[in-house]
Amino acid sequence: MAAPMTAAIPPNLDVGPNYTLQFTALNPTTGAVDTNVVITSAFLIAANVRGVDLEAAFKVGDIEWLHLPDLEAS
Amino acid sequence: MPDISIRVPGDGPAPHGLLLPGSVELLLKEAKASFNGSGAAGAYLPALQLLDDAGNVVGTFPTDSSVAAGASADVSFFPRGKAASGGAAATDETFAIAYRSGFNAPISGGAGSNDVAPWDYIDSNDGNVDLDASGRTRILAAGLYACNFHLEIYDAVWAAPVWWSLDASLVTGGAGNQLSGLWPGINQNFPGWTDNVGNYEIQLSMLLYANIVTPPEALRWRLMLGTGAGAHVATSTFAVVSLLRLGAPSPGGVS
């Protein structure tokens, strides 16, 4: 059973080209990464600032699943 | 433009994330990830990190508390990202009032001889102030208290010039307990002097602060009269004291 937790991030964090967003597990005392912790089911909710075609921008394999607005429904 | 949901591909050991292509810029609104700590070396802090285009960590956003070794967590990251705790329910601070009527202070400068005790009546909204076995006001909960002591003397007879004062002191003297004033933990005096002989009606008030670190603590309230010949309170005196808890004990004391 996984415990639900929350953490604060800055509002409207602008993540530029070639920047990386990564989830990690840190030792509370040393800050060292604990590579024995496995990250699963990671999602991001974001605004596409430049409006580029994300499906084309991400290489195959970089992005497993991308939910774009349903334009037909609008 | 609506926000989009992006799933970070695959599962992987920490750190695990997503490198943005050179044409993509995202305004991150929130993120969520599951941390499987079944193989963790020890307790850990789930965190989201931002790396610049040179691979430098430019932001780390961990949870406030750690996850125990072997345990897992589902973590949501969002602005001001703590679930609203709602805060503690508002509660009333302690308020108590005691009074005594028919208190005829004798002529004396002797300690305790003019003690306004036992009080006739005590009421407290939460029971944190009561009367001890001697009928003195007693504080049962630690805190900083504002104490307002008021005395009305209906007929004071001064046959000779005499001094008088209101006086308060700690009876129990618990560790760290203080009354505000020049002499910590010692009697606090508000003296006066009457030059003229005769009969007077006098109203006296004293406001002080009691910093109670170690309850219970009984408080003594006194009217002190000098030993001038014939000085005494001829008729009924009314005394009232109110105590309002302001909050936690003052770390620096009140002296």
Interface residues (C-beta under 8 A of the other chain):
Chain A: M1 A2 A3 P4 M5 T6 A7 A8 I9 P10 P11 N12 L13 D14 V15 G16 P17 N18 Y19 T20 L21 Q22 F23 T24 A25 L26 N27 P28 V33 D34 T35 N36 V37 V38 I39 T40 S41 A42 F43 L44 I45 A46 A47 N48 V49 R50 G51 V52 L54 A57 F58 K59 G61 D62 I63 E64 W65 L66 H67 L68 P69
Chain B: M1 P2 D3 I4 S5 I6 R7 V8 P9 G10 D11 G12 P13 A14 P15 H16 G17 L18 L19 L20 P21 G22 S23 V24 E25 L26 L27 L28 K29 E30 A31 K32 A33 S34 F35 N36 G37 G39 A40 A41 G42 A43 Y44 L45 P46 A47 L48 Q49 L50 L51 D52 D53 G55 G59 T60 F61 P62 T63 D64 S65 S66 V67 A71 S72 A73 D74 V75 S76 F77 F78 P79 R80 G81 K82 A83
